[in-house]
Amino acid sequence: MFCPACGSHDVERLSYPSVPGYSYYRCRGCDLVFSEPMKGAHKEWYERSEWYNLPEEVLGNLRWYERTFIQEDFIFGKKKVLNIGCGRNVFLKKLKEMKCDVTAVDISERIIEFTKNTLGIRDAYACDILEFIRGYRKEKFDVIVSFEVLEHLEYPGAFIRELESIMEEDGRIVLSVPNRERIMPSKDVWDYPPHHLTRWNTSCLRNFLEDSGYVVERIIISPFSAEDLLAVFRLYFGTRFLENRIKSGDKSPLITFAFRALFKLRVVFYNILAVIGRSFTRTKGLNIYAVARLKVL
């Protein structure tokens, strides 16, 4: 057995909670936590998954790592940007508005169809990531974006090293991963195999990038947020029940008023908890965001 990031055989088995058929190991060299076997979900699994069902309209809220990226100074000006694991929200549309020349890749044919037809991104490809990299013959990219992708891959080491072949010499890779040191990660059912195969913190992500020939410009952790707490505690104050009643056609004034009042209570409650939480910890946010450039030899 060897680490899928650095290739080291110096690994130890962990007592992490897992799912049937999988175990967790930690690399003593680079500190990556990874599953055994390193066997991810197939394309059909993603097509059926409730997490990847396509919405009727573009999802309008940018995620924290997407908002952080848009504020980067190196993105301004006409840049050739590759978005790997593009998903199906407004981020791609925002890149187009910023005059970026956008190419998108995703394993899901449905997502790529949505990307082309709804978002208007014509250079969009439904294929395996390594297949795309090894077959790409066009102009190289100034920026490669890979948000919430690395933890899905069976071959993270090969992926990060082969990106060099399609990146400009002064290009950057920008990525995010879930933070394994966030609050109560064992509660998140989406963070287990075959969905997610690896677990990262800032030190092992830095080790991974530097050992793969990159200079890390910055790594930051998302602020401890109300959304993080909601995902952990899943206390909805009755809003889910009322929302389902409204969706089923019950739009009586009492139901509508109760939903709005309880939703506001939910927002206030979790935001107060988040403020309190941020005063005690700075390392428990959900996501890690990193920017790196190729090392000049």
C-alpha positions, 0 to 999 in steps of 0.5 A: 500500500502507498500514499496516493499523493506522495507515493510513500509506503510509510502509512498507518491505519486509523480508527476513523469511522468509515463505511463498509468495504473501506478503511482509512490510512494516514501517510506519515510522510505528507500527512494525507488521510486516504481510503483503502481501497482508493476506488471512487464513485462511477459516472452513473453514481454521480448522475443519480446522486441527489447532490448533483441533480440539476436545478431548473435554474442556475444556482445563484449563490457563490460559495466562499471559495468562489467569492474568494477567487473572484477577489484575486488580483491575478484574474483581472484582464482577459485570462484563459481559465480552465474550471475542472469539476465545474458543477452547475452554478453561477460561478462560470457565468461570473467568469464570463462576465469578467471577460475570461475565456472559460473552458469547463470539464466535468464527469457528468454529461448532464452537467456539461449539457447544462453548462453549454445550454443554460450557462452558454459555455461552449468549450465544455467537455464531459470526460475523465480529468486525466483523459482531458489533460492528456488529450488537450492540444490547444492554447495553455491556461493562465489559471486552472480552477479545481474546487472540491475535486481533489478529494474525489480523485483516485489519482491526486498525485498524477492529476496535480503533476500532469496539470503542468502540461496544460498550464502557462509557465506563469500560470496558477492553480487555485483549488479548494478541499474540505477541511478535515479539522472542521467541527465534527466532520464525522457527521457529514455523510457526503465526506465518505467513500466512494464520494470522497476518498481523501481528507486534507488539512492545511499542512498536507495540502501544502506538502502535496503542492510543494512536493509536486513542483508548485510554489504555494502563494497562500492557503486559508481556511474559510470562516466558521459559518452558520452554514457549517453549524446547520450542516452539523446540527441539522436543527431546522426549527420546523422550516423544512416541514413548512417549506414542503407544505408550501411546495405541495401547494399549501400557501395559506397566510398562516403557513407562509407567516410561520415559515418566514418567522421560523426561517428568520429565527433559524438564521439568527440562531446559527449566526449567533452561534457562528460568531461565538464559535469564531471567537474560540477557533480559527481552524474549524471552517468547512473549506481550505482554499489554496493558490499555487504557481509552478516552480521556476527552475 
